[in-house]
Amino acid sequence: NTHFIISITTRHNNNMVVIAITGGNGDVGTELSKQLSKVEEVSKILLTCRTQAKAEATIASLVEATGKDASFFDYVLLDVMDIKTIVASLDKFPTVDRLLLNVGGLSKCQIHEQSGAVDCMVLNTMGHAVLAEGLIKKNKIAKGGRIIYVGSEVCRSVYSFAGLKPEYLGKFGEKDIEWAIGQNYKDFASGIIPIRTQLGDYANAKIIGTMYTSQLAKEHPDLTILTTSPGAIHGKDGKGTGFANEGLFPMKPLMKYAPWMFKLMQVTQDLDVGVARIVDGTLVGEPKWENGSVIMSPPPFWGARGPPVDNRPMVPYLADEDLCEKAAIAVREWNTKWAANAGVTL
């Protein structure tokens, strides 16, 4: 079932780009493909999927949704929670101009057996770090290319989520890095409000992932590397998204039966509006943002919507270069242990 990329043999010209997207079959991934298919400079979209059947079904649905020929899409098989598949996939990738680290979401609040890390951390951050660094090492990111990490507004305060999400009040330090990677979030309220542990794990994963990405940008000034977020999004007609459907109580019932409430409260924005943040000036067009930026919704951080800005000046730990370096060191140490347990070499 291994799929070999054979359709991309030459660059079309210097203005055409090949874009690889992890997790291309979710709400955000599908909307991304729809928007990118309308951009003239995009010559190919490469998706990562866990199985051949899922990849083929995703491409078939995207062909129908976009009207593009099937040759516009291709795929590589990998699972960001299985380091063997990530390492094995590296040689299957063609050279890409853009790498969008998109796959992620809420997890099961468990410890990932092979790595020993929180499952949400592996899903959202550690697997992507293995993939990005592996492709850079193999020169699979084109000269002047871009690596974009899809972060989340929950990596800092979102006041409308008070009670549902742990609040760090702008404080996350060196002592927090190891427990964020290796321990599920728990506090006095998480036993009563299950989503609190789930959002705690997710927030920690996105904090570490964002800081790791900023450090990666510092190490590779020849590339454009940054974090962005679609914000809090609702689906068509105000309905919940796949992300919310994975949520524990009370998120899932709220998004299933009253998703309009979040829109009325000015917490969420339309899916296409959120995804456009990731496209224009980030994946395609002239870069809008400084290398290492953290592009998310603006203050006052009530919801997660509105014209995006660089959040680093407003969130001290995201702007702390020394802390970002320490977070990246920790991610790499955990990934080295994960690789050793799996019997692969990074």
C-alpha positions, 0 to 999 in steps of 0.5 A: 500500500505504499504510495510513491510520488512520481507525478512531480518530476520538475519545477513548473517555474519559479513562481509555481508552488507545491504545497504539502498539507498534513491532515488534509481530510478534516474541516480545515484541510478540506477548506484549505484545498478549496481555497488553494485550488483557486490560486494560480501559483499553486501547481500541486497539493500533496496531502498526508493521510494514514491509509491509502483508502482514506487518501483516495477518498479524500482526493476524490472528494476534493476533485468533486469540491474544487473541480480540479483534475485528480492530477492536481492532488497527490499523497504520502502515507504517514501517521504523525503518532507513529514515528516509523511511518514518519521516518519512512515517508521522508524519502517519498516526499518530493521537494515542496515549496510549502509545508503546512503542519496542520493535523492535530486536535483534541486527544484522549488524555492518555500517555502515548505508549511508545514515546511516553509523552502526552498523546495530544503533544505527540499528535499536535507537536512532536510528530510534526517536529520529526517530519519538518526536521526530517524534510529539512535534513533531506533538502526536501524544502525548496530554497526560500520555502515556507513551513507553517505550523497551525497553532491555536489561540488556546496557547494564551488566554481566551477569556470566553473559555473561562472555566473550560480551559486552564488559565496560565495568566501569561505565565509559562516557564522553563519548569513547565516544559517537561510536565507539559510534555510528559503529564496529562493536565489535572487540577481541582476542577478537571474531575468535574469538568472533563473538557478542562483536562482535554483543553489543558493537554491541547493548550500545552501541546500548542504552547510547546509547538508554537515555541518550537516553531519559533526556535526552528525559524531562528535556526533556519533564516533562509526559510520562512517559518511561523505559526498561525491559527484559523481562530475559533471556527464554526462550520457551515451554517454555524454548525460545529466542526470535527474539532469540537466533535472530539470534545468532552463534556460540555463542549461536544453537546454545546457545539452539537445543539447550540453552536450558534451561541458561540457565534452570537457571543463573538467567539467563533468565525466562519470556517472560510474566513479562518482558513483564509488567514493561513492562505493569503500572505502565509502559504501563498503570495508575498510573505506578510509576516516576520520569520518566527511570528505567532499570527493569531486573533487580536486583543482583547482575547475574548474570543478567537476571531478578527484580523490576525496580528503577531501575538508575541508582544502580548504573550511574554512566554511566546516572545521569550527566545531562550524559553523557545530554545529550551522547548525545542531542546526538550521536544528533540530529546523526547523525539530521540527517546521515541525514535529509540523505542521504535527502533528508528534513527532520526 
